[in-house]
Amino acid sequence: MFSKTDKSKGRQQSDGATDAKTAPSIISANLHIVGTLKTEGEIQVDGTIEGDVSSQSLTVGEKAKVMGEIVAEEANIHGEVSGKIRARVLQLARTATVVGDIWHEVLAIESGAYIEGQLRRSDRPLESGEKKLGRVPEPKGPAPKPKIAESGDPEKAETTTETSAGTPTEQPARRAAGS
């Protein structure tokens, strides 16, 4: 119906316009999907997705929500994402809200975008073999208080700190720069 017949060779060939670029898959504003979405093409999300999304190109609209991991060659985020993002090219619009870690090769962030998570530049951000981003460990108690020498001179004071075995050690106090 929409194909052309090559009369010289007697075979059909499809319309080149549809081969070059297909229409995006659109998740409309009133659609809520629970599950994983995978495509080699383009997805435009205006609704809600609870699950992972993998595509060549992804656009998350201003009122859209994605709760899961995003893996895309190119991603444009205008709405909310709760989960990891792995994208070669990532653009965060001023209306974007991202709560999760981001792996990227190219990153553009508009003023006003909200990000809560760690950013990591990578030459291969789409590979899942990347090491997880490390968190800074919480301190194991209050910081040791320096002792003041009887003479009142902080240079002669000592502090007591615990070693990994839990035994106290004496160390000379260090002066802060400029004191």
C-alpha positions in Angstrom: 0.0 0.0 0.0 2.7 2.5 1.0 5.6 0.8 -0.8 7.0 1.6 -4.1 7.8 -1.0 -6.7 11.1 -0.8 -8.4 10.1 -1.7 -11.9 13.6 -2.2 -13.2 14.3 -5.0 -10.6 10.7 -6.1 -9.9 10.9 -5.9 -6.1 9.3 -3.6 -3.5 11.1 -1.2 -1.4 9.7 0.7 1.6 9.3 4.4 1.8 12.7 5.8 2.9 11.2 8.5 5.1 9.9 5.9 7.6 13.2 3.9 7.5 15.3 7.0 8.4 13.3 8.0 11.4 10.2 6.5 13.0 7.7 8.4 15.0 8.4 8.5 18.8 6.4 6.3 21.1 4.3 8.7 23.2 3.3 8.0 26.8 0.4 10.5 27.2 -0.3 12.5 30.3 -3.2 10.2 31.4 -1.2 7.0 31.0 0.4 5.2 34.0 2.7 2.3 33.1 4.1 -0.2 35.6 6.9 -2.2 33.9 10.0 -2.0 31.8 10.1 -0.1 28.5 12.7 -0.9 25.9 13.0 0.5 22.3 15.7 1.2 19.7 13.8 4.3 18.9 12.5 7.4 20.6 10.2 7.7 23.6 8.3 10.8 24.8 6.9 10.5 28.3 4.2 12.9 29.4 2.6 10.4 31.9 4.0 8.2 34.7 6.3 5.2 34.4 7.1 2.9 37.4 10.0 0.9 36.0 13.1 1.1 33.9 13.3 2.8 30.5 15.9 2.0 27.8 15.8 3.8 24.5 17.9 5.6 21.9 16.3 8.9 22.7 14.1 9.8 25.7 12.2 13.0 26.5 10.5 13.3 29.9 7.9 16.1 29.8 7.4 18.8 32.4 4.5 17.0 34.2 5.9 13.5 33.6 7.3 11.2 36.3 9.7 8.3 35.8 10.5 6.1 38.9 13.2 3.7 37.7 16.5 3.6 35.9 16.9 5.4 32.6 19.4 4.2 30.0 19.5 6.3 26.8 21.9 7.5 24.2 20.3 10.9 24.5 17.9 12.1 27.3 16.1 15.4 27.8 14.6 15.7 31.2 11.9 18.4 31.9 9.9 16.5 34.6 10.7 14.3 37.6 13.0 11.3 37.7 13.6 9.1 40.8 16.4 6.7 39.9 19.7 6.3 38.1 20.3 8.0 34.8 22.8 6.7 32.3 23.0 8.8 29.2 25.7 9.6 26.7 24.1 13.1 26.2 21.9 14.4 29.0 20.1 17.7 29.1 18.3 18.8 32.3 15.8 21.6 31.8 15.1 24.3 34.4 11.9 22.3 35.4 13.8 19.0 35.9 13.9 17.3 39.2 16.3 14.3 39.5 16.8 12.2 42.6 19.4 9.6 41.8 22.9 9.2 40.5 23.8 10.3 37.0 26.4 8.8 34.6 27.0 10.9 31.5 29.4 11.8 28.8 28.0 15.2 27.9 25.8 17.1 30.4 23.9 20.4 30.1 22.0 21.7 33.1 19.8 24.8 32.9 19.6 27.1 35.9 16.7 26.0 38.2 17.1 22.3 37.6 17.1 20.3 40.9 19.5 17.4 41.3 19.9 15.2 44.4 22.6 12.6 43.7 26.1 12.2 42.4 27.3 13.1 38.9 29.9 11.0 37.2 31.4 11.8 33.8 32.2 8.6 31.8 33.4 7.8 28.3 31.0 4.8 28.4 28.0 5.8 30.6 25.6 3.3 29.1 27.6 0.3 30.4 26.3 -1.1 33.6 29.7 -2.4 34.7 30.6 1.0 36.1 31.6 1.0 39.7 28.9 2.3 42.0 29.4 5.8 43.2 30.8 5.8 46.7 29.1 7.5 49.6 31.1 9.5 52.2 31.0 7.4 55.4 29.3 9.0 58.4 31.7 9.8 61.3 31.7 7.2 64.1 31.1 9.6 67.0 32.1 13.1 68.0 35.4 14.5 67.0 38.1 14.4 69.7 38.5 17.5 71.7 42.0 18.9 71.9 43.6 19.2 75.3 45.2 22.5 76.2 48.7 22.2 77.8 49.0 23.4 81.3 51.1 26.3 80.1 48.2 27.4 77.9 50.3 26.9 74.7 48.2 24.9 72.1 51.5 23.8 70.4 52.4 21.8 73.4 49.0 20.3 73.8 48.1 16.7 72.9 45.0 15.1 71.6 43.7 11.6 72.2 42.3 9.7 69.3 41.2 6.1 68.9 42.9 3.7 66.6 41.0 1.2 64.5 41.6 -1.3 67.4 39.8 1.1 69.8 42.9 1.9 71.9 43.6 5.6 72.6 46.9 7.1 71.2 48.5 10.3 72.1 49.3 12.7 69.2 50.8 16.2 69.3 48.1 18.8 68.5 48.4 20.6 65.2 47.9 24.3 64.8 45.5 25.5 62.2 47.0 27.6 59.4 47.2 31.3 60.4 46.8 30.7 64.2 
